[in-house]
Amino acid sequence: MLASTQLRGYLATTAAEGLKFDVKENKLPALTVYTDASFAPDSEESHGSFIVLLGSSLIFRRSGRQGL
Protein backbone atom coordinates (compact mmCIF):
# COMPACT_ATOMS: atom_id res chain seq x y z
CA MET A 1 0.00 0.00 0.00
CA LEU A 2 1.30 3.44 -0.86
CA ALA A 3 2.17 5.81 1.99
CA SER A 4 -0.08 8.48 0.46
CA THR A 5 -3.05 6.08 0.48
CA GLN A 6 -2.45 5.24 4.14
CA LEU A 7 -2.11 8.92 5.04
CA ARG A 8 -5.36 9.83 3.27
CA GLY A 9 -7.15 6.97 5.04
CA TYR A 10 -5.80 8.09 8.41
CA LEU A 11 -6.83 11.70 7.79
CA ALA A 12 -10.32 10.66 6.65
CA THR A 13 -10.97 8.61 9.78
CA THR A 14 -9.48 11.13 12.23
CA ALA A 15 -10.72 14.39 10.67
CA ALA A 16 -12.46 15.47 13.89
CA GLU A 17 -9.27 15.03 15.92
CA GLY A 18 -6.99 17.29 13.88
CA LEU A 19 -3.23 17.44 13.53
CA LYS A 20 -0.76 19.81 15.14
CA PHE A 21 2.61 20.57 13.57
CA ASP A 22 5.26 22.40 15.57
CA VAL A 23 6.63 24.93 13.08
CA LYS A 24 8.21 28.28 13.83
CA GLU A 25 6.16 31.26 12.76
CA ASN A 26 6.86 32.58 9.23
CA LYS A 27 8.91 29.48 8.34
CA LEU A 28 8.01 26.65 6.01
CA PRO A 29 8.17 23.22 7.67
CA ALA A 30 10.95 20.93 6.51
CA LEU A 31 10.05 17.44 5.30
CA THR A 32 12.74 15.05 6.58
CA VAL A 33 13.12 11.31 5.97
CA TYR A 34 15.39 8.99 7.98
CA THR A 35 16.14 5.42 6.91
CA ASP A 36 18.01 2.47 8.38
CA ALA A 37 18.63 -1.17 7.46
CA SER A 38 20.35 -4.22 8.86
CA PHE A 39 22.10 -6.51 6.43
CA ALA A 40 21.00 -10.07 7.29
CA PRO A 41 22.81 -10.74 10.55
CA ASP A 42 22.99 -14.46 11.40
CA SER A 43 21.82 -15.37 7.85
CA GLU A 44 18.28 -14.04 8.45
CA GLU A 45 16.37 -11.65 6.21
CA SER A 46 17.46 -8.03 6.21
CA HIS A 47 15.32 -5.50 8.07
CA GLY A 48 14.62 -1.94 6.93
CA SER A 49 12.74 1.03 8.33
CA PHE A 50 12.04 4.69 7.69
CA ILE A 51 10.29 7.63 9.31
CA VAL A 52 8.97 10.86 7.79
CA LEU A 53 8.90 14.09 9.80
CA LEU A 54 7.14 17.35 8.96
CA GLY A 55 8.98 19.91 11.04
CA SER A 56 9.49 17.98 14.28
CA SER A 57 6.20 16.03 13.96
CA LEU A 58 6.21 12.36 12.97
CA ILE A 59 3.75 11.85 10.09
CA PHE A 60 4.66 8.34 8.89
CA ARG A 61 6.77 5.32 9.80
CA ARG A 62 7.34 1.89 8.28
CA SER A 63 9.43 -1.07 9.38
CA GLY A 64 9.69 -4.60 8.07
CA ARG A 65 11.72 -7.45 6.68
CA GLN A 66 13.17 -7.08 3.19
CA GLY A 67 12.60 -9.81 0.65
CA LEU A 68 15.86 -9.31 -1.25
C-alpha positions as CSV (number, residue, x, y, z in Angstrom):
1,M,0.0,0.0,0.0
2,L,1.3,3.4,-0.9
3,A,2.2,5.8,2.0
4,S,-0.1,8.5,0.5
5,T,-3.1,6.1,0.5
6,Q,-2.4,5.2,4.1
7,L,-2.1,8.9,5.0
8,R,-5.4,9.8,3.3
9,G,-7.1,7.0,5.0
10,Y,-5.8,8.1,8.4
11,L,-6.8,11.7,7.8
12,A,-10.3,10.7,6.6
13,T,-11.0,8.6,9.8
14,T,-9.5,11.1,12.2
15,A,-10.7,14.4,10.7
16,A,-12.5,15.5,13.9
17,E,-9.3,15.0,15.9
18,G,-7.0,17.3,13.9
19,L,-3.2,17.4,13.5
20,K,-0.8,19.8,15.1
21,F,2.6,20.6,13.6
22,D,5.3,22.4,15.6
23,V,6.6,24.9,13.1
24,K,8.2,28.3,13.8
25,E,6.2,31.3,12.8
26,N,6.9,32.6,9.2
27,K,8.9,29.5,8.3
28,L,8.0,26.7,6.0
29,P,8.2,23.2,7.7
30,A,10.9,20.9,6.5
31,L,10.0,17.4,5.3
32,T,12.7,15.1,6.6
33,V,13.1,11.3,6.0
34,Y,15.4,9.0,8.0
35,T,16.1,5.4,6.9
36,D,18.0,2.5,8.4
37,A,18.6,-1.2,7.5
38,S,20.4,-4.2,8.9
39,F,22.1,-6.5,6.4
40,A,21.0,-10.1,7.3
41,P,22.8,-10.7,10.6
42,D,23.0,-14.5,11.4
43,S,21.8,-15.4,7.8
44,E,18.3,-14.0,8.4
45,E,16.4,-11.6,6.2
46,S,17.5,-8.0,6.2
47,H,15.3,-5.5,8.1
48,G,14.6,-1.9,6.9
49,S,12.7,1.0,8.3
50,F,12.0,4.7,7.7
51,I,10.3,7.6,9.3
52,V,9.0,10.9,7.8
53,L,8.9,14.1,9.8
54,L,7.1,17.4,9.0
55,G,9.0,19.9,11.0
56,S,9.5,18.0,14.3
57,S,6.2,16.0,14.0
58,L,6.2,12.4,13.0
59,I,3.8,11.9,10.1
60,F,4.7,8.3,8.9
61,R,6.8,5.3,9.8
62,R,7.3,1.9,8.3
63,S,9.4,-1.1,9.4
64,G,9.7,-4.6,8.1
65,R,11.7,-7.5,6.7
66,Q,13.2,-7.1,3.2
67,G,12.6,-9.8,0.6
68,L,15.9,-9.3,-1.2
